[in-house]
Amino acid sequence: MELQKLRYFHTVAKFQHMTKAAEYIGIAQPALTQAIRSLENELGVALFVKRGRNIVLTEFGEYLKTRLDTLLPDIDNILPEINRMKKRVNKTVKLNILAASTFVINAIVNYRKDHPDVIFDFEQNALKYDCDIVISTNGLDKACFGNPKKRYVKEENIFLAVPSDSKYASYPSIELAEVKDESFVMLSNSRLFGVICNTFCSMAGFYPKILFESDSPGAVQNIISTGTGIAFWPEYSWGALANQDVVLLPITNPVCKRELIVQLHDRTPSSQYAEDFFEFLVEQIAVP
């Protein structure tokens, strides 16, 4: 059934007069009559019957009009709703944050100061491919299947955070094996940074004694900032330590580093802000 024929029928059904309906629509009456007959032939039922000079709805016509009373307004709303969706999608940047979540969230806050209408849709899912920007680290390249439009890699040192009143605080640097008997504050193995840090300990010949373990980088950072236990601290991802009760030491053996990988992908539908935010993020990461 053609939508136009249904609209013609609905107008005739409201007027129950072919001439008035044709004038309202703005077409010739014979053309309107032919369209209604074509619809009746397609349905195999009569929709109108003559009553004097007017026409009235049959039982089938009443049913069709009742259905169209609801359906046609819904159909008419589709275009404006699609247009509203287009505006929202155009302003939305889809992020997959698999590493450096604290850093990225801070970058989002700063970016929105100058771009208040941008919308960020972010998640942490290594199997999610349909994103504008993916932030990952070593071992997660497979999460970004396909060739990115742009790619930036930043090498990040990983320090050891120790209490300022500990015997290690005055060291210019440290070998990881020296702290094998200390208690660690760690991200759990459900987070890749936790896996990386456990690997560093394994390379140094020990498994860390866990004082506190969490899936939340924020919770781990807060515990470290109290000067409790020792911990790994990524140079850029978590930013500078503001607490004077904690000292960050370079680790000389094993060399503790990782890569921060930022990838921009083509996505349909595209976002007007995706590439600009990618450049902003890279600029923030590139700052020494």
Disulfide bonds with the S-S distance in Angstrom:
none
